[in-house]
Amino acid sequence: MENIDPVPLNLIGTAREPGRGAPVAAQHDPATGSLRPIYRKADRAQVAAAVHAAQISDWGNSTLAQRIAALSALRDQIATYSQDFARIISREIGAPIDFARTAQVGAALSHLDATIAAMPAALQEEELDSAEHRIRFEPVGVSALITPWNWPLNQIVLKLGAALAAGCAVVLKPSELSPRTAGLLIECCLSAGIPPGAVNLLIGDAETGAQLVRHGGIAHISFTGSTRAGRQIAAVAASRFARSTLELGGKSANILFADCDLETAIRQGTAHCVRNAGQSCNAASRMLVERPIYAQAVALTARHMHEIAVDLPDVTGNHIGPQVSSAQYLHVQQLIAQGIAENARLVSGGPGLPDGLTAGFFSRPTLFADVTPDMEIFQTEIFGPVLTITPFETEEEAIALANATPYGLAAYVQTTDPVRADRVSRALHAGMIQVNGTSRAQGAPFGGVGASGWGREAGLWGIRAFQEIKSISGAAAVRT
């Protein structure tokens, strides 16, 4: 049995309780495969109690100044415990310790900074024509936050910070694979002065999340996870007119035109694909390359993929770690085998464990070339360090290939022609476009279209997701 921090208790109002439901499915250390201690999930009564605790919270009556102070204090708490967060994230999901510290924790701090900066504008009333015609932005109500394991701190902070900024009390249900990260964050919330009831924590699995989604006291559901689960949540929410924000899967295209800086584009593209062991929804997992540079691009990409190191999570350095679970590892391995069966050209990597590793859920960085849209590896989100390359002849074909999946989360364009960059960006069916390796600005809206979900997170747009819009005519605002 693996020696790991205990699973946190549920926080229901002021009460801390162990789960009273059935045990969760067996879990294993991603790096070794050793069994982790089994724990019980929250039962239906605990779910209802957590929703009730949020319903009677007074957080919605807090002032802008109080909310900014609380979230600023939370930011300080996360920074203070950054090493602890990094250690827990590394142990829970197998992220290399340096990556956990700089990227996983760093992203959470950056998103919280953006939320705090956006709060004055998000809570400011807007006037139409005169002070007697105005628009108010009010909290939507009790919000369920259902978060994934792949960015376990960052994804919670994106939702939690925005919800609290808007004045919504929340019930958080993190992934059953990363409950300890969520537990430490809730402790930081309480230390920051955010009252119990405003934040509630339920430890459990998909069944726990489903009970939370179905509860009539939930006004808004913010979910990050699979497209399949998102479709189910959308149906339940719609049946009772609850709001939902869904950040789902992706199969993002990276378009390389012949005039791009090829070496830079390949280096950045391969790194982006395999980052976090390929377990990011916006991974640039489909490389589309203009025919004149195709052979050169395949050779360069093979070299870069060959140079990607795979190692244990507790080893320092710039490498990738394992898939999070046996199920995720098998999913990646099955799709690698499928690519071979579909006669995609295996350029590097392939099935099985990387050299030097004999246990755990590690995948070999794998490159397929000559991939066509009818292949499953072109259409299916792999969520592992697997990159496909497809040639194109014209700009129109590149756009058609990029848009040829049900997903629409992100896309990437590499060209030195600014007019073409703008034209292609406008034609791509995706919520986020990055040109020539430019990072998204802090506070830029995060989210997609199609099977990648709806709604946006981060900054002002993230707060707006947790607000109702009320127009008032004939009564001037009372300034206090």
C-alpha positions as CSV (number, residue, x, y, z in Angstrom):
1,M,0.0,0.0,0.0
2,E,1.4,3.4,-1.0
3,N,2.3,5.9,1.7
4,I,0.4,9.1,0.8
5,D,-1.3,11.9,2.6
6,P,-4.8,11.0,3.8
7,V,-7.9,12.0,1.8
8,P,-9.4,15.1,3.3
9,L,-12.8,15.1,5.1
10,N,-15.8,16.5,3.5
11,L,-16.5,20.1,4.5
12,I,-20.2,20.7,4.9
13,G,-20.8,24.1,6.4
14,T,-18.7,24.1,9.5
15,A,-18.8,20.2,9.8
16,R,-15.9,18.0,8.8
17,E,-17.1,14.5,8.0
18,P,-15.7,11.4,6.4
19,G,-17.7,10.1,3.5
20,R,-20.6,7.8,4.4
21,G,-21.2,6.4,0.9
22,A,-19.7,3.4,-0.9
23,P,-15.9,3.1,-1.4
24,V,-14.5,4.7,-4.5
25,A,-12.9,2.4,-7.1
26,A,-9.3,1.2,-6.4
27,Q,-6.7,3.8,-7.3
28,H,-3.0,3.4,-7.9
29,D,0.2,5.5,-7.8
30,P,0.8,6.6,-11.4
31,A,4.5,6.2,-11.1
32,T,4.6,2.7,-9.6
33,G,1.2,1.2,-9.9
34,S,1.0,0.5,-6.2
35,L,-2.4,0.5,-4.6
36,R,-3.6,3.5,-2.7
37,P,-5.7,3.5,0.4
38,I,-9.4,3.1,-0.3
39,Y,-11.8,5.8,0.9
40,R,-15.6,6.3,1.0
41,K,-17.4,9.0,-1.0
42,A,-20.0,11.4,0.3
43,D,-23.5,9.9,0.3
44,R,-26.7,11.5,-1.0
45,A,-27.5,13.0,2.4
46,Q,-24.1,14.7,2.6
47,V,-24.6,16.1,-0.9
48,A,-27.9,17.6,0.2
49,A,-26.4,19.0,3.4
50,A,-23.6,20.7,1.5
51,V,-26.0,22.3,-0.9
52,H,-28.1,23.5,2.0
53,A,-25.1,25.0,3.8
54,A,-24.3,26.9,0.6
55,Q,-27.9,28.1,0.3
56,I,-27.9,29.7,3.8
57,S,-24.5,31.3,3.3
58,D,-24.4,35.1,3.5
59,W,-21.6,35.4,1.0
60,G,-23.8,36.9,-1.6
61,N,-24.2,40.0,0.6
62,S,-20.5,40.6,1.0
63,T,-19.1,43.8,-0.5
64,L,-16.6,44.1,-3.3
65,A,-13.9,45.2,-0.9
66,Q,-14.6,42.1,1.3
67,R,-14.4,39.8,-1.7
68,I,-11.2,41.3,-3.0
69,A,-9.7,41.1,0.5
70,A,-10.7,37.4,0.8
71,L,-9.4,36.4,-2.7
72,S,-6.2,38.3,-2.2
73,A,-5.7,36.5,1.1
74,L,-6.4,33.2,-0.7
75,R,-3.8,34.1,-3.3
76,D,-1.3,34.7,-0.5
77,Q,-2.1,31.4,1.1
78,I,-1.6,29.4,-2.1
79,A,1.7,31.1,-2.6
80,T,2.7,30.3,1.0
81,Y,1.9,26.7,0.5
82,S,3.1,26.4,-3.1
83,Q,5.7,23.7,-2.2
84,D,3.0,21.6,-0.5
85,F,0.7,22.0,-3.4
86,A,3.5,21.0,-5.8
87,R,4.3,17.9,-3.7
88,I,0.7,16.8,-3.5
89,I,0.0,17.4,-7.2
90,S,3.1,15.5,-8.1
91,R,2.1,12.5,-5.9
92,E,-1.6,12.5,-6.9
93,I,-1.4,12.8,-10.7
94,G,2.3,12.0,-11.4
95,A,3.3,15.5,-12.6
96,P,7.1,16.0,-12.4
97,I,7.8,18.0,-9.3
98,D,9.4,21.0,-11.1
99,F,6.4,21.1,-13.6
100,A,4.0,20.9,-10.7
101,R,5.7,23.8,-8.9
102,T,6.2,26.2,-11.9
103,A,3.3,25.3,-14.2
104,Q,0.6,23.8,-12.1
105,V,0.8,26.1,-9.1
106,G,2.0,29.0,-11.2
107,A,-1.1,28.8,-13.5
108,A,-3.4,28.9,-10.5
109,L,-1.8,32.0,-9.1
110,S,-1.9,33.7,-12.5
111,H,-5.6,33.0,-12.9
112,L,-6.4,34.2,-9.4
113,D,-4.5,37.4,-10.1
114,A,-6.6,37.9,-13.3
115,T,-9.8,37.3,-11.4
116,I,-9.0,39.8,-8.7
117,A,-8.0,42.4,-11.3
118,A,-11.3,42.0,-13.1
119,M,-13.6,42.2,-10.0
120,P,-14.2,46.0,-9.9
121,A,-15.4,46.0,-13.5
122,A,-17.4,42.7,-13.0
123,L,-19.4,44.1,-10.1
124,Q,-19.8,47.7,-11.4
125,E,-23.3,48.6,-12.4
126,E,-23.6,50.0,-16.0
127,E,-25.8,52.9,-16.9
128,L,-27.9,53.2,-20.1
129,D,-28.6,56.8,-21.1
130,S,-28.9,57.9,-17.5
131,A,-28.6,56.7,-13.9
132,E,-32.3,55.8,-14.0
133,H,-31.6,53.1,-16.5
134,R,-29.0,50.7,-15.3
135,I,-27.8,47.1,-15.4
136,R,-26.8,45.1,-12.4
137,F,-24.7,42.0,-12.2
138,E,-25.9,39.7,-9.4
139,P,-24.7,36.3,-8.2
140,V,-26.5,33.4,-10.0
141,G,-26.8,31.4,-6.8
142,V,-25.4,28.2,-5.4
143,S,-22.9,26.8,-7.8
144,A,-21.6,23.3,-8.2
145,L,-17.9,23.1,-9.2
146,I,-16.9,19.8,-10.7
147,T,-13.3,19.7,-11.6
148,P,-10.8,17.3,-13.3
149,W,-7.5,15.7,-12.2
150,N,-5.2,16.9,-15.0
151,W,-4.7,20.5,-13.7
152,P,-6.1,19.9,-10.2
153,L,-5.4,23.2,-8.5
154,N,-5.6,25.5,-11.6
155,Q,-9.0,24.2,-12.6
156,I,-10.5,24.7,-9.2
157,V,-9.1,28.2,-8.8
158,L,-10.5,29.2,-12.2
159,K,-14.0,28.3,-11.0
160,L,-13.8,29.0,-7.3
161,G,-12.2,32.4,-7.7
162,A,-14.8,33.5,-10.3
163,A,-17.7,32.1,-8.3
164,L,-16.7,33.8,-5.0
165,A,-15.9,37.0,-6.9
166,A,-19.5,37.0,-8.2
167,G,-20.9,36.4,-4.7
168,C,-21.9,32.7,-5.2
169,A,-21.5,30.1,-2.5
170,V,-20.1,26.9,-3.9
171,V,-20.1,23.2,-3.5
172,L,-16.8,21.8,-4.9
173,K,-16.6,18.2,-6.1
174,P,-13.0,17.5,-7.3
175,S,-11.9,14.5,-9.2
176,E,-11.6,11.3,-7.1
177,L,-8.0,11.1,-8.4
178,S,-6.9,14.4,-6.9
179,P,-8.9,15.0,-3.7
180,R,-5.8,16.0,-1.6
181,T,-5.1,19.0,-3.8
182,A,-8.6,20.2,-3.3
183,G,-8.5,19.6,0.5
184,L,-5.4,21.8,0.9
185,L,-7.0,24.5,-1.2
186,I,-10.1,24.5,1.0
187,E,-7.9,24.9,4.1
188,C,-6.3,27.9,2.4
189,C,-9.8,29.3,1.8
190,L,-10.7,29.0,5.4
191,S,-7.4,30.5,6.5
192,A,-8.0,33.4,4.1
193,G,-11.3,34.3,5.9
194,I,-13.7,32.8,3.4
195,P,-16.5,31.5,5.7
196,P,-17.6,27.8,5.9
197,G,-20.8,27.5,3.9
198,A,-19.5,29.8,1.2
199,V,-17.1,27.0,0.4
200,N,-18.1,23.4,0.8
201,L,-16.2,20.3,-0.2
202,L,-17.5,16.9,-1.3
203,I,-15.2,14.0,-1.8
204,G,-16.4,11.4,-4.3
205,D,-16.6,10.1,-7.8
206,A,-18.8,10.5,-10.9
207,E,-21.9,9.3,-9.0
208,T,-21.3,12.0,-6.3
209,G,-21.1,14.6,-9.1
210,A,-24.3,13.3,-10.7
211,Q,-26.1,13.7,-7.4
212,L,-24.9,17.2,-7.0
213,V,-25.9,18.1,-10.6
214,R,-29.4,16.7,-10.1
215,H,-30.0,18.6,-6.8
216,G,-32.7,21.3,-7.3
217,G,-30.8,23.7,-5.1
218,I,-27.9,24.1,-7.6
219,A,-28.4,27.2,-9.8
220,H,-25.3,26.8,-11.8
221,I,-23.0,24.0,-12.8
222,S,-19.4,24.6,-13.8
223,F,-17.8,21.5,-15.1
224,T,-14.5,20.6,-16.7
225,G,-14.1,17.0,-18.0
226,S,-15.1,14.7,-20.8
227,T,-17.4,15.6,-23.6
228,R,-19.5,12.5,-22.7
229,A,-20.1,13.6,-19.1
230,G,-20.6,17.2,-20.3
231,R,-23.4,16.1,-22.6
232,Q,-25.1,14.4,-19.7
233,I,-24.7,17.4,-17.4
234,A,-26.1,19.7,-20.1
235,A,-29.2,17.6,-20.4
236,V,-29.9,17.5,-16.7
237,A,-29.3,21.2,-16.2
238,A,-31.5,22.1,-19.2
239,S,-34.3,19.9,-17.7
240,R,-34.7,22.3,-14.8
241,F,-33.3,25.5,-16.4
242,A,-30.1,25.5,-14.4
243,R,-27.2,27.3,-15.9
244,S,-24.1,25.4,-17.0
245,T,-20.6,26.2,-18.1
246,L,-18.8,23.3,-19.8
247,E,-15.1,23.0,-20.6
248,L,-14.8,19.7,-22.3
249,G,-12.4,17.9,-24.7
250,G,-10.3,19.1,-27.5
251,K,-8.4,17.9,-30.6
252,S,-6.5,21.1,-31.4
253,A,-4.9,21.7,-34.8
254,N,-1.5,23.3,-35.2
255,I,-1.2,24.7,-38.8
256,L,2.3,25.2,-40.1
257,F,2.5,27.2,-43.4
258,A,5.6,27.0,-45.5
259,D,6.7,30.5,-44.6
260,C,6.8,29.9,-40.9
261,D,9.9,29.7,-38.7
262,L,9.9,25.9,-38.9
263,E,12.4,25.1,-36.2
264,T,10.7,27.2,-33.7
265,A,7.2,26.0,-34.7
266,I,8.2,22.4,-34.4
267,R,10.0,22.8,-31.1
268,Q,7.1,24.7,-29.5
269,G,4.5,22.5,-31.1
270,T,5.9,19.2,-29.9
271,A,6.5,20.6,-26.4
272,H,2.9,21.9,-26.3
273,C,1.5,18.5,-27.3
274,V,3.4,16.4,-24.7
275,R,3.2,19.0,-21.9
276,N,1.6,17.4,-18.8
277,A,2.2,14.0,-20.4
278,G,-0.3,15.1,-23.1
279,Q,-3.0,15.4,-20.5
280,S,-4.3,18.9,-21.4
281,C,-7.5,19.6,-23.2
282,N,-5.9,22.3,-25.4
283,A,-2.9,20.2,-26.4
284,A,-1.7,20.9,-30.0
285,S,-2.1,17.2,-30.9
286,R,-2.8,17.5,-34.6
287,M,0.0,19.1,-36.7
288,L,-1.1,20.2,-40.2
289,V,1.9,21.0,-42.4
290,E,2.0,22.6,-45.9
291,R,3.2,20.1,-48.4
292,P,6.5,21.9,-49.5
293,I,7.9,21.6,-45.9
294,Y,6.1,18.4,-45.0
295,A,9.1,16.0,-45.2
296,Q,11.4,18.4,-43.4
297,A,8.7,19.0,-40.7
298,V,8.3,15.2,-40.1
299,A,12.0,14.8,-39.7
300,L,12.4,17.7,-37.3
301,T,9.4,16.6,-35.3
302,A,10.8,13.1,-35.0
303,R,14.0,14.5,-33.7
304,H,12.3,16.7,-31.0
305,M,9.9,13.8,-30.0
306,H,13.0,11.6,-29.6
307,E,14.6,14.1,-27.3
308,I,11.6,14.3,-24.9
309,A,12.6,12.6,-21.6
310,V,10.2,10.5,-19.6
311,D,11.0,10.0,-15.9
312,L,9.6,9.6,-12.4
313,P,7.6,12.5,-10.9
314,D,10.0,13.1,-8.0
315,V,13.0,13.6,-10.3
316,T,13.8,17.2,-10.9
317,G,14.2,18.5,-14.4
318,N,12.4,19.1,-17.7
319,H,10.7,15.8,-18.5
320,I,7.2,14.3,-18.6
321,G,5.7,11.9,-16.2
322,P,3.1,9.1,-16.4
323,Q,-0.5,9.0,-17.4
324,V,-2.7,9.5,-14.3
325,S,-4.2,6.1,-14.1
326,S,-4.3,2.6,-15.5
327,A,-7.4,3.4,-17.4
328,Q,-5.9,6.5,-19.0
329,Y,-2.7,4.5,-19.8
330,L,-4.7,1.8,-21.5
331,H,-6.7,4.4,-23.5
332,V,-3.4,5.9,-24.8
333,Q,-2.0,2.5,-25.6
334,Q,-5.2,1.4,-27.4
335,L,-5.1,4.4,-29.6
336,I,-1.4,4.0,-30.4
337,A,-2.3,0.4,-31.5
338,Q,-5.2,1.8,-33.5
339,G,-3.0,4.2,-35.3
340,I,-0.7,1.4,-36.3
341,A,-3.7,-0.7,-37.4
342,E,-5.0,2.2,-39.5
343,N,-1.7,2.3,-41.4
344,A,-0.6,5.7,-40.1
345,R,3.2,5.9,-40.4
346,L,4.7,5.3,-37.0
347,V,7.8,7.6,-37.0
348,S,8.8,7.4,-33.4
349,G,7.7,6.0,-30.1
350,G,5.0,3.3,-30.1
351,P,3.3,1.0,-27.6
352,G,4.7,0.0,-24.3
353,L,6.7,1.6,-21.5
354,P,9.6,3.9,-22.3
355,D,13.2,2.5,-22.1
356,G,14.4,2.3,-18.5
357,L,10.9,2.2,-16.9
358,T,9.5,-1.1,-15.8
359,A,6.4,0.0,-13.8
360,G,3.8,2.7,-13.6
361,F,1.6,4.2,-16.3
362,F,4.3,5.8,-18.6
363,S,3.7,6.2,-22.3
364,R,6.3,6.7,-25.0
365,P,6.2,10.0,-26.8
366,T,4.8,8.9,-30.1
367,L,4.7,10.5,-33.6
368,F,2.4,9.4,-36.4
369,A,2.8,10.9,-39.9
370,D,0.6,10.6,-43.0
371,V,-2.5,10.7,-40.8
372,T,-5.8,11.2,-42.6
373,P,-9.2,12.6,-41.3
374,D,-10.9,9.2,-41.5
375,M,-8.4,7.7,-38.9
376,E,-9.5,7.4,-35.3
377,I,-6.3,9.0,-34.1
378,F,-7.1,12.1,-36.1
379,Q,-10.6,12.4,-34.6
380,T,-10.3,11.1,-31.0
381,E,-8.9,12.9,-28.0
382,I,-6.0,10.7,-26.9
383,F,-4.9,12.7,-23.8
384,G,-1.4,11.3,-24.0
385,P,2.0,12.3,-25.5
386,V,0.9,11.3,-29.1
387,L,1.2,13.7,-32.0
388,T,-0.2,13.2,-35.5
389,I,1.0,15.0,-38.7
390,T,-1.1,15.5,-41.8
391,P,-0.1,17.3,-45.0
392,F,-2.1,19.9,-46.8
393,E,-1.9,21.6,-50.2
394,T,-3.8,24.9,-49.8
395,E,-5.0,27.3,-47.1
396,E,-8.5,26.2,-47.7
397,E,-7.6,22.6,-47.2
398,A,-5.7,23.5,-44.0
399,I,-8.8,25.2,-42.6
400,A,-11.1,22.3,-43.6
401,L,-8.7,19.8,-41.9
402,A,-8.5,21.9,-38.7
403,N,-12.3,22.1,-38.6
404,A,-12.8,18.4,-39.4
405,T,-13.5,17.2,-35.9
406,P,-16.4,17.8,-33.5
407,Y,-14.2,19.7,-31.2
408,G,-13.5,23.4,-31.1
409,L,-11.4,24.3,-28.1
410,A,-8.2,25.7,-29.5
411,A,-6.1,26.1,-32.7
412,Y,-2.6,27.3,-33.5
413,V,-1.4,29.1,-36.6
414,Q,2.3,29.4,-37.7
415,T,3.0,31.9,-40.5
416,T,5.0,35.1,-41.1
417,D,2.1,36.6,-43.1
418,P,-0.1,38.7,-40.7
419,V,-2.9,39.0,-43.2
420,R,-3.1,35.3,-43.6
421,A,-2.8,34.7,-39.9
422,D,-5.8,36.9,-39.3
423,R,-7.8,35.4,-42.2
424,V,-7.2,31.8,-41.0
425,S,-7.9,32.7,-37.4
426,R,-11.3,34.0,-38.4
427,A,-12.1,30.9,-40.3
428,L,-11.1,28.4,-37.6
429,H,-14.0,26.8,-35.6
430,A,-12.3,27.2,-32.2
431,G,-12.7,29.3,-29.1
432,M,-9.0,30.2,-28.8
433,I,-6.4,30.8,-31.5
434,Q,-2.7,31.4,-30.8
435,V,-0.5,32.7,-33.6
436,N,3.3,32.0,-33.8
437,G,3.6,30.7,-30.3
438,T,2.0,33.8,-28.7
439,S,0.8,32.9,-25.2
440,R,-2.8,33.8,-24.2
441,A,-2.9,37.1,-22.3
442,Q,-3.6,36.9,-18.5
443,G,-7.4,37.0,-18.1
444,A,-8.1,36.1,-21.7
445,P,-11.3,34.0,-22.0
446,F,-10.7,30.2,-21.9
447,G,-13.3,27.9,-23.6
448,G,-14.4,26.4,-26.8
449,V,-17.3,25.6,-29.1
450,G,-18.9,22.5,-30.5
451,A,-18.1,19.3,-28.6
452,S,-15.6,21.3,-26.5
453,G,-18.4,22.9,-24.6
454,W,-19.8,26.4,-24.0
455,G,-19.2,29.4,-21.7
456,R,-15.8,30.9,-20.8
457,E,-13.5,30.9,-17.8
458,A,-10.8,33.3,-16.6
459,G,-10.8,37.0,-15.9
460,L,-13.9,39.1,-16.4
461,W,-15.5,36.4,-18.6
462,G,-15.1,33.8,-15.9
463,I,-16.9,36.0,-13.3
464,R,-19.7,36.8,-15.8
465,A,-20.4,33.1,-16.0
466,F,-21.5,33.2,-12.4
467,Q,-23.7,36.3,-12.7
468,E,-27.3,37.1,-13.6
469,I,-28.0,40.3,-15.5
470,K,-30.8,42.5,-14.1
471,S,-31.9,45.7,-15.9
472,I,-33.6,48.4,-13.7
473,S,-35.4,51.4,-15.2
474,G,-37.0,54.3,-13.3
475,A,-35.0,54.2,-10.1
476,A,-31.6,55.8,-9.7
477,A,-28.9,53.9,-7.9
478,V,-28.5,54.8,-4.3
479,R,-24.9,55.6,-3.5
480,T,-23.8,54.6,0.0
